[in-house]
Amino acid sequence: MYFCTFNNKAVHFNPYNIDLPITEVIDDVKKHLSASNTLIVNAPPGAGKSTLLPLVLLEESWLNGQKIIMLEPRRLAAKTIAMRMAALLGEKVGQRVGYRIRFDNCIGESTQLEVVTEGILTRMLQQDNALEGVGLVIFDEFHERSLFADTALALAREAQQVLRSDLRLMIMSATLDMPQLTQLLKAPSVVSQGRQFPVEILYGGDSDLMLLPELTAKTVSKAVKEQTGDILVFLPGEAEIKACEILLKRSHPVISVHPLYGQLPPNKQYAAIMPHKEGKRKIILATSIAETSLTIEGISVVVDCGFSRTLRFNPNSGLSKLETVDITLDSADQRAGRAGRLGSGVCYRMWTKATHNRLQAHRKPEIEEADLASLVLEMARWGVNDINRLTWLSPPPKGHVAQARELLHQLEALENNRITEHGKAIHGLPCHPRLAHMLLLAEEEGLTALAGDIAALLEERDPLGKEAGIDINTRIEALRRYRRGELKNKKLKRIAKIAEQYRKILKVEEENNAVDPYETGLLLVFAYPERIAHAKPGNNAQFKLSNGSIAAAGHQDDLAHEAWLAIANVNARDGVGRIFLASPLNPQDLAPMVKSMASITWDTKNGGFKAVTELRIGSIILQSKPLYDYDENLKISAICDALKQEGSWLLNFSKEVEQWQYRVLSLKHWDKLHHWPDVATETLLMTCEDWLGPYLHDVKKPADLKKIDLKSVLQHHLSYELQGLLDELAPERIKVPSGSNIKLEYKANGEAPVLAVRLQEVFGMLDTPRVCGNQVNVLLHLLSPGFKPVQITNDLNSFWNKAYFEVKKELKVRYPKHHWPDNPIEADAVRGVKRK
């Protein structure tokens, strides 16, 4: 029994009287947390783990008056879960239970349980590495594998191991790879079976993405007719939800249709998840936000389109791209489970059973696909240079980490991989390092208020849409008109609030005067230095970016004919990207960014080797002059870089060279006494400086590369001992009884080499030829006089005694002028025709 005080009255809270499946494992959870500082709890959606477990732990003796912090992956979930727990205690949010999310919090002096989201927990850890005053950190919905959750767990785990062995961590999830997690954390686990009512699964046909809103509306209409109860519909994103909403409101006017996605205003989000005030039947059109984190009352039917939208980061371009992908099996199960929380339900899946069986088992962790600039800065602030030193369920990809470090050095947040004072100031601001860098530099330019407006606009969805063109200044003007009371726009209301928060942090007043677009352009350059864009000559509306990529504006756009742009938002398409938000740039503002540098490159398409001195901004070349005095090693490096990127076609990898490679690779399989090198083409290209470098001094054009005698170069790269052994153990040819020296054909994977020889030339040969010191039998392809295969064998003796006589009958018919002896072992081998 638990007691709390509300309006000076004792309120009784007994978790065991609440009919939720999680009550069955409460005692196990308490027992493990009393004995261990880490616990993993696996419970399906609806079991009550998010609302009930944190409350029953508030009175545990080991907590000793300290707080509980619970991390949620989504803002809406954090607020609704806090409200639910407060209601169970008979309190208002902000008393014993409160929440803290970005730019919003509701906590008080008596708050003992805080539900937090986004980077709040990592900031708490950075401010106090030991998390003094916190006894338990709960990671809820950990199966979603958000970047923030993975980062916070890594930091909390280190704090626990180094500073606070008494700090308890509880990882809660609906679906997880439990053995992997328990082994990594060396922690016990508790599993709640939950209480899922049966859900009937109905499969349809596979959906066309182009027609997804129409097909979904059709499936929902079918469900409306066939089922009762509220319907939860899963769609990939806002655009599909809005299109489907229009169709459903038109065809079902008496049903209340509600969208539900992250960028929706809070009042509309709550309207979607709460029961309808007038008791109307509801259709909720949701993104994956509704999979597990939120409890939506009254759902008994689910319609699942089978797609989700994910943001994938490309470290090569430095850009992130939204992609629509098939959901995974665990997501499909969670979505279907939404129909079975209150009673028996139905799930309409808009794909076939065969497609279902091909789905991936688990979603990819965000850490494997995200921009890691914030993570790398977080680690640098923590004092960690080697990220892999920490506990990661999925280690951050090396390419993403390298790109993030490069960006942070460019933003002067890191120097020699260590955080700078400027980097600490960047870390102190609640936004992406790019925007934080812009905000800090804006102070020096006296443009802080403008920078706050830009940061707020870039963090939220475009308030005007693509029909307003790509000029971000149009959005800034609209925001300022909204603040002056001249314009109404619900999206601008949220953006205005975020801009206000930035002004409070930076202590500046609101500005609503006209915007100088060149000032906007300069600020965008601070945030996105690699997206300075220069118009391509003679190519209307196309721009070369300083990172080397090409992007285009619409031909009719107001900025299409600008000479210079600062780009804030561009997608990462292959070929020519598309610009979404940009501002004009004054080229005079770019003077500090112009650098003179020697360029030693190999350009296959344009003739080969080039040595020039260039004035450039990143990849944008402003001026170029020939360079005659350069380091020869730089030339070799440039050619080798081209070979690594463009591949083997630049060199003459002939059949003869390939066979030399296969001979060495075969011996690498067969001969374990000697250290044969890996001479596979891919390996040779990646190590070309070592073996090819000395032969590149006179190379100037692509034709010169083709003239290099690769076989000779590679042969001489072997040691003198291995050169001799190669011819001895893996000879190029074998002499047969006819006197011919026949080429062997070797394989890359160590399979038996093939000797393709006419049958008449091996008359008199008793045994199968062997290579590698008589260890490996050759595979004989015995040919007719017309060089057609008549038998394949690696046991010649057996062939003479058994199969030869059948082959002989056929050959006598097809080649009657040739001699086919009855005793081939004693017959003379011949190269041509031996008359009978």
BAFI-541743 format. One line per 10 residues: number of its first residue (from 0); their letters; for each residue x negated, y negated, z of C-alpha. Coordinates in steps of 0.001 Angstrom, whole numbers, plus 500000, padded with zeros to 6 digits. Example, Ala and Ser with C-alpha at 12.3 -4.5 7.8 and 13.67 -1.06 7.14 Angstrom:
residues 2
0> AS> 487700:504500:507800 ~ 486330:501060:507140
//
This chain:
residues 836
0> MYFCTFNNKA> 500000:500000:500000 ~ 498701:496555:499087 ~ 499774:493181:500467 ~ 499483:489679:499107 ~ 500923:486364:500212 ~ 503288:484491:497910 ~ 505248:481432:499107 ~ 504211:482363:502662 ~ 505890:485784:502341 ~ 504214:489179:502303
10> VHFNPYNIDL> 504716:490895:498940 ~ 504316:494689:498895 ~ 502561:496171:495889 ~ 502330:499955:495738 ~ 500722:501124:492478 ~ 501869:504694:493026 ~ 505488:503550:492747 ~ 504854:502197:489246 ~ 505719:504742:486602 ~ 502566:504555:484504
20> PITEVIDDVK> 500324:507520:483555 ~ 497179:505839:484896 ~ 498438:506363:488490 ~ 497465:510035:488156 ~ 493744:509163:488016 ~ 493628:506212:490458 ~ 492156:508369:493241 ~ 489498:509771:490881 ~ 488543:506259:489759 ~ 488198:505103:493376
30> KHLSASNTLI> 486123:508157:494308 ~ 483682:507713:491427 ~ 483267:503959:491946 ~ 482559:504565:495636 ~ 479753:506942:494741 ~ 478464:505506:491432 ~ 477847:502039:490014 ~ 479070:502904:486492 ~ 482249:504630:485353 ~ 483873:505331:481983
40> VNAPPGAGKS> 487672:505501:481829 ~ 489351:506948:478753 ~ 493114:506323:478571 ~ 495451:505949:475586 ~ 497341:502717:474855 ~ 500238:502164:477250 ~ 498731:504192:480104 ~ 498425:501092:482296 ~ 494654:500965:482553 ~ 494418:497228:481757
50> TLLPLVLLEE> 497011:495999:484263 ~ 497130:498523:487096 ~ 493563:499757:487622 ~ 491999:496306:488209 ~ 494654:495516:490843 ~ 494225:498722:492845 ~ 490478:498089:493054 ~ 490846:494636:494628 ~ 491052:496111:498131 ~ 488139:498576:497826
60> SWLNGQKIIM> 485616:498258:500666 ~ 482598:498255:498347 ~ 483942:495112:496666 ~ 483340:493349:499972 ~ 485278:490228:499056 ~ 483540:489801:495683 ~ 485324:489099:492386 ~ 486315:491400:489572 ~ 485623:490173:486037 ~ 487495:491888:483194
70> LEPRRLAAKT> 486439:491302:479585 ~ 489121:491352:476879 ~ 488311:491222:473147 ~ 491171:488809:472314 ~ 492451:485538:473772 ~ 496131:486415:473562 ~ 495529:489748:475298 ~ 493516:488047:478057 ~ 496329:485607:478880 ~ 499196:488119:478669
80> IAMRMAALLG> 497345:490736:480760 ~ 496550:488120:483414 ~ 500222:487069:483464 ~ 501338:490696:483765 ~ 498992:491435:486682 ~ 500006:488233:488475 ~ 503681:489207:488065 ~ 502981:492634:489606 ~ 501560:490852:492644 ~ 504513:488488:492741
90> EKVGQRVGYR> 502263:485519:492034 ~ 501608:482890:489433 ~ 498558:483054:487184 ~ 495707:481170:488815 ~ 496221:482601:492286 ~ 494629:486005:492902 ~ 494595:486714:489154 ~ 493464:484149:486595 ~ 491932:483899:483150 ~ 489153:482029:481394
100> IRFDNCIGES> 488973:481776:477632 ~ 487256:479328:475323 ~ 488478:475765:476010 ~ 491178:477044:478398 ~ 491255:478488:481915 ~ 493675:479102:484741 ~ 491809:479984:487927 ~ 491922:478687:491480 ~ 489993:478843:494742 ~ 491742:482094:495717
110> TQLEVVTEGI> 491176:483842:492361 ~ 489652:487276:492881 ~ 490238:488809:489447 ~ 489311:486866:486325 ~ 490263:488048:482841 ~ 487772:486527:480394 ~ 487118:486749:476679 ~ 484692:485875:473871 ~ 481294:484731:475189 ~ 482471:483764:478669
120> LTRMLQQDNA> 480906:486779:480411 ~ 477546:486425:478637 ~ 477450:482742:479643 ~ 478168:483724:483247 ~ 475266:486193:483095 ~ 472938:483604:481574 ~ 473808:481085:484289 ~ 473360:483666:487054 ~ 471444:486771:485979 ~ 472454:488624:489137
130> LEGVGLVIFD> 476167:487720:488864 ~ 476258:486859:492567 ~ 479785:486984:493961 ~ 480907:489557:491341 ~ 481312:493149:492483 ~ 482806:494766:489393 ~ 482746:494032:485669 ~ 485414:495795:483582 ~ 485030:496145:479822 ~ 488562:496674:478513
140> EFHERSLFAD> 489404:498007:475041 ~ 485723:498812:474532 ~ 486607:501077:471586 ~ 487109:497920:469495 ~ 483308:497529:469749 ~ 483316:493755:469494 ~ 479947:492045:469279 ~ 480655:490119:472497 ~ 481470:493323:474389 ~ 478329:495117:473190
150> TALALAREAQ> 476186:492090:474074 ~ 477772:491604:477496 ~ 477360:495306:478314 ~ 473662:495211:477359 ~ 473038:492186:479615 ~ 475189:493455:482488 ~ 473449:496828:482327 ~ 470038:495189:482632 ~ 471242:492968:485505 ~ 472492:496108:487241
160> QVLRSDLRLM> 469258:498023:486719 ~ 466857:495204:487622 ~ 468655:492893:490071 ~ 471965:494330:491280 ~ 472150:498077:491804 ~ 475396:497423:493717 ~ 477041:495737:490695 ~ 479634:498128:489333 ~ 480520:498454:485652 ~ 483688:500140:484385
170> IMSATLDMPQ> 484076:500731:480653 ~ 487689:501362:479613 ~ 488804:502535:476202 ~ 491657:504107:474303 ~ 489366:506088:471974 ~ 485627:506465:472340 ~ 482840:508859:471553 ~ 482801:509903:475216 ~ 479795:512296:475187 ~ 477603:509665:473477
180> LTQLLKAPSV> 478648:506932:475926 ~ 478345:509056:479064 ~ 474916:510260:477977 ~ 473718:506743:477157 ~ 474935:505244:480440 ~ 474332:508406:482477 ~ 477717:507807:484042 ~ 480702:509955:485064 ~ 483982:509671:483186 ~ 487658:509878:484022
190> VSQGRQFPVE> 490252:510806:481405 ~ 493941:509918:481641 ~ 496126:511980:479324 ~ 498726:509232:479153 ~ 502368:509797:478409 ~ 502908:509503:474707 ~ 506377:510330:473421 ~ 506512:512269:470148 ~ 506137:510188:467001 ~ 507372:511518:463671
200> ILYGGDSDLM> 504912:510707:460881 ~ 506382:510012:457438 ~ 503898:509737:454558 ~ 504605:507793:451384 ~ 502614:507183:448231 ~ 499323:505291:448092 ~ 499698:501490:447988 ~ 498433:498976:445459 ~ 496678:496096:447232 ~ 497915:493624:444630
210> LLPELTAKTV> 501529:494514:445448 ~ 501071:495129:449176 ~ 503602:492536:450512 ~ 506303:493771:448121 ~ 505623:497464:448824 ~ 505534:496822:452576 ~ 508828:494887:452506 ~ 510391:497789:450594 ~ 509159:500319:453185 ~ 510393:498111:456054
220> SKAVKEQTGD> 513825:497850:454444 ~ 513928:501632:454263 ~ 513024:501852:457957 ~ 515732:499299:458840 ~ 518370:501521:457226 ~ 517066:504855:458541 ~ 516043:503943:462120 ~ 517139:501895:465130 ~ 515019:499693:467388 ~ 512426:497010:466749
230> ILVFLPGEAE> 509847:497515:463990 ~ 506112:496769:464197 ~ 504477:496332:460785 ~ 500714:496374:460299 ~ 499248:494260:457472 ~ 495634:493252:456785 ~ 495877:489472:457159 ~ 497758:486201:457309 ~ 498360:485905:453551 ~ 500087:489301:453299
240> IKACEILLKR> 502067:488624:456476 ~ 503422:485315:455160 ~ 504360:486812:451793 ~ 506093:489778:453432 ~ 507852:487484:455929 ~ 509479:485508:453096 ~ 510744:488707:451441 ~ 512139:490194:454658 ~ 513879:487013:455807 ~ 515578:486866:452446
250> SHPVISVHPL> 516729:490504:452482 ~ 517501:490822:456237 ~ 518848:487462:457443 ~ 520361:488876:460651 ~ 517083:490383:461858 ~ 514520:488193:463632 ~ 511180:488351:461722 ~ 508021:487296:463594 ~ 504423:487016:462356 ~ 501571:487894:464768
260> YGQLPPNKQY> 497925:487076:464016 ~ 495003:485408:465770 ~ 495340:481915:464277 ~ 499054:481652:465087 ~ 500008:479001:467699 ~ 500367:480532:471222 ~ 504136:479880:471453 ~ 504740:481856:468255 ~ 502471:484666:469452 ~ 504470:484974:472666
270> AAIMPHKEGK> 507747:484902:470718 ~ 506475:487915:468745 ~ 505505:490046:471746 ~ 508414:489183:474088 ~ 512000:490527:473733 ~ 514325:488347:471646 ~ 516233:485883:473827 ~ 519549:486682:472102 ~ 518928:490416:471918 ~ 518471:490451:468131
280> RKIILATSIA> 516641:493282:466417 ~ 513043:492264:465627 ~ 510489:492913:462921 ~ 506952:491967:463960 ~ 504421:491556:461119 ~ 500990:491913:462741 ~ 497315:492299:461962 ~ 495179:494829:463854 ~ 495504:492469:466855 ~ 498538:494602:467829
290> ETSLTIEGIS> 496788:497984:467743 ~ 495941:498325:471427 ~ 495342:495081:473307 ~ 498935:493840:473471 ~ 502086:495352:474884 ~ 505060:494585:472622 ~ 508403:495461:474142 ~ 511081:497408:472300 ~ 509029:498983:469502 ~ 510215:502389:468326
300> VVVDCGFSRT> 509285:502163:464626 ~ 505895:501426:463053 ~ 505226:500686:459393 ~ 501516:500954:458612 ~ 500181:499662:455280 ~ 496870:501486:455873 ~ 494569:498484:455432 ~ 492690:496111:457712 ~ 490515:493097:457083 ~ 486973:492914:458370
310> LRFNPNSGLS> 484242:490293:458193 ~ 481009:491748:456826 ~ 477748:489887:456933 ~ 475155:490108:454161 ~ 471685:489364:455598 ~ 470280:488873:452088 ~ 472629:485991:451298 ~ 473165:484792:454860 ~ 476902:484789:454145 ~ 479831:486678:455600
320> KLETVDITLD> 482628:488029:453444 ~ 486131:489130:454396 ~ 486825:492561:452949 ~ 490062:494521:452892 ~ 489271:498133:453779 ~ 491052:501393:454560 ~ 491725:501835:458261 ~ 490019:504656:460171 ~ 491670:507709:461711 ~ 491450:506342:465246
330> SADQRAGRAG> 493139:503087:464128 ~ 495866:505049:462345 ~ 496515:507069:465501 ~ 496650:503942:467679 ~ 499029:502201:465298 ~ 501331:505220:465165 ~ 501190:505514:468949 ~ 502855:502107:469256 ~ 506124:503774:468227 ~ 505984:506286:471080
340> RLGSGVCYRM> 505479:504189:474176 ~ 509118:503928:475304 ~ 510584:507061:473745 ~ 510493:509131:470575 ~ 509511:507054:467574 ~ 508773:507078:463860 ~ 505732:505886:461916 ~ 505945:505211:458168 ~ 502472:505538:456656 ~ 502099:503917:453251
350> WTKATHNRLQ> 499630:506524:451994 ~ 499582:510239:451223 ~ 498591:513102:453490 ~ 495651:513812:451175 ~ 494423:510222:451547 ~ 494822:510515:455322 ~ 492514:513526:455415 ~ 489804:511487:453675 ~ 489810:508578:456169 ~ 486712:507883:458266
360> AHRKPEIEEA> 487002:509004:461894 ~ 485941:505773:463642 ~ 485670:502082:462823 ~ 482221:500543:462449 ~ 481014:498550:465465 ~ 480988:494803:464796 ~ 477301:494662:465716 ~ 476474:496648:462554 ~ 478228:494210:460192 ~ 478171:490786:461870
370> DLASLVLEMA> 476037:487656:461737 ~ 473650:488190:464679 ~ 472384:484609:465088 ~ 474289:484134:468362 ~ 473166:487540:469649 ~ 469479:486918:468887 ~ 469667:483487:470539 ~ 471408:485088:473530 ~ 468572:487607:473866 ~ 465919:484896:473526
380> RWGVNDINRL> 467644:482888:476272 ~ 467701:486042:478402 ~ 463942:486335:477851 ~ 463981:489406:475616 ~ 461902:489472:472420 ~ 462362:493182:471714 ~ 466127:493584:471407 ~ 465846:497383:471388 ~ 464593:497241:474971 ~ 468170:496863:476163
390> TWLSPPPKGH> 470922:499490:476330 ~ 472860:499532:473040 ~ 475484:502055:472065 ~ 474721:500946:468470 ~ 471348:499193:468042 ~ 471507:495944:465999 ~ 470398:496495:462366 ~ 466820:495335:461798 ~ 467703:493398:458629 ~ 470424:491426:460384
400> VAQARELLHQ> 468104:490672:463314 ~ 465323:489496:460974 ~ 467719:487209:459085 ~ 469052:485787:462360 ~ 465536:485065:463614 ~ 464658:483351:460346 ~ 467731:481116:460629 ~ 467036:480278:464282 ~ 463449:479302:463422 ~ 464858:477114:460650
410> LEALENNRIT> 467208:475485:463183 ~ 464202:474994:465526 ~ 465948:477086:468173 ~ 463056:479565:468157 ~ 459309:479147:467800 ~ 457213:482306:467494 ~ 460378:484209:468429 ~ 460636:482376:471781 ~ 463423:479983:472635 ~ 462610:476271:472468
420> EHGKAIHGLP> 464083:473462:474556 ~ 466221:472616:471540 ~ 467268:476266:471423 ~ 468340:476117:475076 ~ 470439:473054:474279 ~ 471974:474919:471303 ~ 472751:477881:473559 ~ 474454:475573:476033 ~ 477156:474592:473536 ~ 480184:476929:473093
430> CHPRLAHMLL> 479866:477460:469341 ~ 477766:479106:466653 ~ 474089:478014:466692 ~ 474551:476324:463289 ~ 477298:474052:464592 ~ 475512:473454:467890 ~ 472389:472358:465991 ~ 474528:470006:463910 ~ 476202:468532:467016 ~ 472859:467887:468710
440> LAEEEGLTAL> 471241:466274:465655 ~ 474400:464209:465102 ~ 473715:462481:468430 ~ 470412:461183:467022 ~ 472230:459852:463943 ~ 475097:458303:465936 ~ 477565:460642:464240 ~ 478656:462796:467199 ~ 482398:462157:466890 ~ 482305:463040:463186
450> AGDIAALLEE> 480285:466179:463949 ~ 482890:467239:466528 ~ 485626:466894:463920 ~ 483599:468932:461414 ~ 482834:471677:463953 ~ 486511:471978:464911 ~ 487582:472154:461259 ~ 485014:474815:460396 ~ 485959:477019:463343 ~ 489627:477150:462376
460> RDPLGKEAGI> 491543:478046:459219 ~ 491728:475412:456502 ~ 494680:473171:457548 ~ 495399:472005:453982 ~ 494770:475113:451865 ~ 492960:475608:448577 ~ 495387:473363:446684 ~ 493725:470386:448436 ~ 490405:471074:446659 ~ 487019:471780:448230
470> DINTRIEALR> 486226:468362:449721 ~ 486012:468747:453521 ~ 486363:464984:453862 ~ 490006:465351:452787 ~ 490507:467533:455883 ~ 488689:465091:458159 ~ 490879:462253:456864 ~ 493991:464379:457487 ~ 492825:465139:461040 ~ 492309:461464:461743
480> RYRRGELKNK> 495687:460582:460227 ~ 497247:463195:462522 ~ 495608:461569:465534 ~ 496866:458173:464394 ~ 500376:459637:464276 ~ 500687:459314:460492 ~ 500837:463049:459731 ~ 502445:466141:461232 ~ 500688:469482:460887 ~ 500695:472328:463447
490> KLKRIAKIAE> 497283:473572:462323 ~ 495817:470102:462792 ~ 497193:470020:466343 ~ 494951:472926:467382 ~ 491966:471499:465489 ~ 492473:468152:467238 ~ 492374:469907:470630 ~ 489097:471658:469802 ~ 487555:468402:468527 ~ 488642:466769:471783
500> QYRKILKVEE> 486838:469471:473779 ~ 483630:468816:471834 ~ 483930:465065:472495 ~ 484329:465749:476221 ~ 481252:467969:476255 ~ 479191:465411:474334 ~ 480763:462406:476092 ~ 481840:460398:473050 ~ 485019:458543:472159 ~ 487511:459522:469474
510> ENNAVDPYET> 487006:457991:466021 ~ 489781:457634:463466 ~ 488271:455258:460953 ~ 487520:456077:457291 ~ 484869:458722:456668 ~ 481630:458190:454740 ~ 481351:461446:452731 ~ 477552:461153:452581 ~ 477440:461218:456397 ~ 479534:464384:456319
520> GLLLVFAYPE> 477151:465865:453755 ~ 474122:465109:455936 ~ 475725:466804:458954 ~ 476577:469875:456896 ~ 472938:470082:455796 ~ 471947:470262:459475 ~ 474252:473271:459939 ~ 473704:474969:456571 ~ 470256:473985:455255 ~ 470195:476969:452895
530> RIAHAKPGNN> 473424:475789:451222 ~ 472151:472510:449797 ~ 473454:472714:446226 ~ 472285:471045:443023 ~ 474383:470979:439845 ~ 473098:473300:437137 ~ 472316:471328:433965 ~ 474868:471836:431217 ~ 476878:474256:433346 ~ 479991:472424:434429
540> AQFKLSNGSI> 481014:472997:438078 ~ 478190:475496:438794 ~ 475573:474815:441465 ~ 472227:476316:442435 ~ 471928:476730:446222 ~ 468697:476299:448123 ~ 468935:479973:449158 ~ 468714:480951:445479 ~ 472332:481965:444861 ~ 474787:480399:442414
550> AAAGHQDDLA> 478251:479108:443345 ~ 481011:477303:441481 ~ 483788:474848:442174 ~ 486973:474688:440141 ~ 486513:472722:436889 ~ 489313:470338:437876 ~ 488027:469759:441402 ~ 487042:466225:442414 ~ 483567:467438:443445 ~ 482924:469515:440306
560> HEAWLAIANV> 480790:466804:438702 ~ 478747:465774:441760 ~ 474979:466120:441349 ~ 474401:467265:444939 ~ 476651:469047:447431 ~ 476345:470267:450996 ~ 478373:473478:451158 ~ 480081:474549:454369 ~ 482087:477519:453158 ~ 481275:479757:450200
570> NARDGVGRIF> 481981:483427:449642 ~ 479352:486059:448931 ~ 480526:487366:445578 ~ 478088:489166:443323 ~ 476972:486866:440543 ~ 478647:483481:440970 ~ 480172:482740:444377 ~ 483134:480465:444983 ~ 482888:477227:446964 ~ 485724:476605:449453
580> LASPLNPQDL> 484528:473592:451481 ~ 481790:471084:450649 ~ 480845:467407:450763 ~ 478889:465130:448413 ~ 475232:464569:449324 ~ 473069:461502:448950 ~ 469791:462818:447472 ~ 467886:460162:449426 ~ 468914:461958:452622 ~ 467111:465054:451355
590> APMVKSMASI> 463657:463436:451168 ~ 462444:464977:454474 ~ 463381:468425:453167 ~ 461396:468233:449899 ~ 458233:470341:450065 ~ 455299:470764:447696 ~ 454225:474352:447425 ~ 452261:476679:445221 ~ 454414:479295:443536 ~ 452691:482504:442443
600> TWDTKNGGFK> 455391:484705:440918 ~ 456114:487435:438426 ~ 459141:486836:436213 ~ 459689:489798:433895 ~ 462437:488127:431866 ~ 460430:484973:431223 ~ 457071:486361:430229 ~ 455504:487722:433396 ~ 452963:486031:435671 ~ 453370:482347:436573
610> AVTELRIGSI> 451286:480084:438791 ~ 452722:476588:439327 ~ 452892:473788:441892 ~ 456500:472897:442685 ~ 458428:470204:444474 ~ 461403:472042:445881 ~ 464192:472258:448421 ~ 464351:475946:449182 ~ 464974:477616:445822 ~ 465977:474352:444078
620> ILQSKPLYDY> 463013:473247:441959 ~ 462785:469502:441418 ~ 459437:469432:439588 ~ 456951:472021:438348 ~ 453286:471788:437170 ~ 450860:474548:436100 ~ 448438:475777:438787 ~ 445021:476977:437603 ~ 443184:477531:440871 ~ 444864:480237:442929
630> DENLKISAIC> 443995:483223:445093 ~ 443834:486385:442964 ~ 445297:488386:445851 ~ 448469:486287:445635 ~ 448811:487281:442007 ~ 448535:490976:442886 ~ 451096:490551:445676 ~ 453518:488836:443278 ~ 453258:491655:440730 ~ 453654:494289:443441
640> DALKQEGSWL> 456706:492499:444837 ~ 458250:492605:441357 ~ 457516:496342:441092 ~ 459214:496972:444436 ~ 462288:494975:443464 ~ 462678:495880:439786 ~ 461548:499486:439866 ~ 459592:502028:437855 ~ 460637:500843:434390 ~ 457946:498132:434484
650> LNFSKEVEQW> 455240:500831:434429 ~ 454667:503709:432048 ~ 455983:506591:434154 ~ 455750:509039:431256 ~ 456598:512744:431289 ~ 452902:513447:431757 ~ 452737:511182:434824 ~ 455911:512713:436205 ~ 454422:516206:435917 ~ 451274:515020:437713
660> QYRVLSLKHW> 453488:513707:440531 ~ 455429:516982:440687 ~ 452205:519016:440851 ~ 451048:517011:443890 ~ 454498:517060:445502 ~ 454708:520837:444979 ~ 451387:521304:446734 ~ 452666:519083:449552 ~ 455363:521773:450015 ~ 453160:524831:449479
670> DKLHHWPDVA> 449689:523989:450767 ~ 449736:523109:454462 ~ 445956:523342:454827 ~ 445346:520033:453039 ~ 446934:516610:453428 ~ 448569:515970:450080 ~ 449974:512442:449778 ~ 453614:511548:449061 ~ 453515:510472:445406 ~ 457269:510236:444798
680> TETLLMTCED> 458019:507255:442547 ~ 459849:505313:445284 ~ 456917:505759:447678 ~ 454381:504797:445010 ~ 456262:501575:444261 ~ 456474:500612:447931 ~ 452710:501214:448382 ~ 451567:499940:444977 ~ 449067:497451:446495 ~ 447018:500395:447800
690> WLGPYLHDVK> 446600:502378:444592 ~ 447432:499972:441762 ~ 446088:496652:443084 ~ 442543:496922:441638 ~ 443971:497475:438124 ~ 446184:494347:438094 ~ 443567:491589:437752 ~ 443892:491331:433952 ~ 447675:491751:433855 ~ 449512:488662:432576
700> KPADLKKIDL> 452639:489906:430841 ~ 455008:492890:431075 ~ 453324:494645:428111 ~ 450054:494691:430089 ~ 451707:496724:432828 ~ 452856:499311:430280 ~ 449271:499759:429067 ~ 447974:500931:432435 ~ 447037:504641:432339 ~ 448992:505663:435416
710> KSVLQHHLSY> 447924:509291:435409 ~ 444262:508351:435443 ~ 444832:505684:438128 ~ 446737:508086:440348 ~ 444258:510912:439815 ~ 441375:508703:440929 ~ 443360:507592:443972 ~ 443161:511176:445254 ~ 440055:512138:447199 ~ 437337:513967:445266
720> ELQGLLDELA> 438219:517202:447096 ~ 441941:516954:446269 ~ 441227:516161:442599 ~ 439435:519492:442285 ~ 442024:521393:444267 ~ 444860:519955:442152 ~ 443562:521566:438950 ~ 442722:524767:440804 ~ 445955:525235:442769 ~ 448444:523582:440396
730> PERIKVPSGS> 446998:523866:436885 ~ 448662:521971:434058 ~ 448538:525014:431750 ~ 448296:528789:431930 ~ 446549:530939:429293 ~ 448693:533836:428049 ~ 447593:537041:426227 ~ 448156:535496:422792 ~ 445418:532978:423559 ~ 447812:530023:423854
740> NIKLEYKANG> 447487:527568:426747 ~ 451093:526967:427734 ~ 452182:523957:429823 ~ 453784:524614:433183 ~ 456761:522519:434191 ~ 456638:521628:437916 ~ 459551:520508:440119 ~ 459540:517677:442679 ~ 461029:519761:445485 ~ 458508:522609:445471
750> EAPVLAVRLQ> 460591:525059:443439 ~ 458689:527599:441335 ~ 457106:525995:438240 ~ 458518:527105:434894 ~ 456448:528716:432142 ~ 458495:528598:428931 ~ 456756:530999:426494 ~ 457766:533139:423531 ~ 458208:536772:424513 ~ 455741:537986:421849
760> EVFGMLDTPR> 452923:535926:423383 ~ 453037:537813:426685 ~ 452960:541368:425317 ~ 450333:543151:427366 ~ 450717:540907:430439 ~ 451452:543186:433371 ~ 452161:540787:436240 ~ 453872:537433:436690 ~ 451382:534537:436701 ~ 450886:532789:440061
770> VCGNQVNVLL> 449696:529392:441268 ~ 448612:527891:444611 ~ 445989:530563:445264 ~ 448287:533386:444109 ~ 450924:532375:446706 ~ 453661:531113:444359 ~ 455143:533081:441455 ~ 455752:531205:438225 ~ 459303:531384:436850 ~ 459056:532755:433320
780> HLLSPGFKPV> 461480:531493:430688 ~ 460956:534107:427969 ~ 461878:532726:424542 ~ 462858:534166:421184 ~ 460790:533382:418061 ~ 463222:530477:417584 ~ 462357:529183:421093 ~ 465750:530124:422558 ~ 465766:531574:426119 ~ 466384:535325:426171
790> QITNDLNSFW> 465433:536061:429810 ~ 464498:534227:433017 ~ 462409:536181:435517 ~ 459842:535827:438258 ~ 459039:539576:438099 ~ 457508:540370:434692 ~ 456694:543995:435544 ~ 460314:544701:436394 ~ 461409:543021:433147 ~ 459210:545304:431026
800> NKAYFEVKKE> 460561:548414:432761 ~ 464268:547495:432754 ~ 465646:544497:430902 ~ 463213:544421:427954 ~ 464885:547261:426061 ~ 468289:545555:426085 ~ 466693:542291:424978 ~ 464764:544166:422277 ~ 467984:545495:420697 ~ 469363:541978:420316
810> LKVRYPKHHW> 466092:540528:419017 ~ 465687:543271:416384 ~ 469065:542289:414954 ~ 468399:538536:415041 ~ 464710:538684:414011 ~ 464277:541876:411870 ~ 460987:540724:410269 ~ 459252:540565:413661 ~ 457597:543465:415425 ~ 459364:544584:418644
820> PDNPIEADAV> 457241:547407:420066 ~ 458623:550246:422180 ~ 455739:549808:424624 ~ 455262:546026:425087 ~ 452630:546493:427817 ~ 450193:548087:425342 ~ 451196:545993:422338 ~ 449108:543085:421028 ~ 450381:539643:421844 ~ 450939:537382:418817
830> RGVKRK> 451591:533701:418232 ~ 453401:533994:414896 ~ 455070:536746:412872 ~ 453516:540182:412987 ~ 454986:542273:410146 ~ 456237:545719:410962
//
